[in-house]
Amino acid sequence: MSLDPIAHRTLFIVAGFFLAAGLAVLAAELKAGKADPNLRKRYFSWYLIAPVVLIPSYFGGLPFAVLVCTLALWCLREFFGVVNLSDTPAFRWVGRLGGIALILAAFLETTPNLVSIEALGFGQPFFFYVLPVFIIMLVLSTPVILQRYEGMLAKEAFTIFGILYFGWFLGHLVFLRNLPDGFGCIIFLTMAVALNDVMAYTVGRICGKHKLAPLISPKKTVEGAIGGLGGCLIAAAIFGYAVPMLNAWQLVGAAVLISIAAPLGDLIISVIKRDMSVKDSGNLIPGHGGLLDRCDSLIFATPVFYYYVLFIKVFTH
């Protein structure tokens, strides 16, 4: 099976990034005169992350839906583990089932020949936007079913937050993948978020002086945020080929929006971890912490980018 042009070009560019990053790690170690185990862990972890994301993204359909479900389930696991420290654990199974139901609704409604919503008299997508109402009703009814009341308000709040943030938000990845040129959209989004994180971290370490949110994330700086914007613009220049529906100015607009949404997603999770007095959400990925630590920017940026692309498609065609 031959790769399509976007996938073929993407593989070459990603391979180039790995080579450049490897040389940068080697140069940093030579300059320091010693090996940096944590830096090496972070670098080699990407060898696992890249194929796990790229392969299902290329095939789309059920493999990609399974990837998104797995991502949501693990993020929910880490999130529920963090908020459990407050002695008011969420309704974990209700949260997991609710999150998966939303992602499956997105998959079914955007996969041809699986669900004919038009035949029911509804426009697509229908269940993805209606289902949260009934899931929230189920969460609110759970204390009644269990015949308990102590700490129930906090449990309900944690559960609803988890379902909407990790199920509903990530469900937009399925919508994005099932758009025309959906694989390219996923590539553009993930690379823009990744380069935003890398450039924000690098510029912040080199010349960061002005704190961006000192009470929430003391290491983040205004200079780092500007560097993150530069990273998104670099992604727009390099990976713009993957989203042919966007012209040059629209690519710049996408880069600006992602550069705002990505650090906001990071800060939102930082608020939760700081409130719970937790440094990392887990230790799944060596050198990176938990999966939630790695995906916090992507979660918030996904619906922003999806609705931006949808807006462009609707109002410019």
Summary of the structure (lengths in Angstrom):
residues: 317
radius of gyration: 20.4
end to end distance: 33.0
largest distance: 68.2
contacts: 1025
relative contact order: 0.11
helix: 78%
strand: 3%
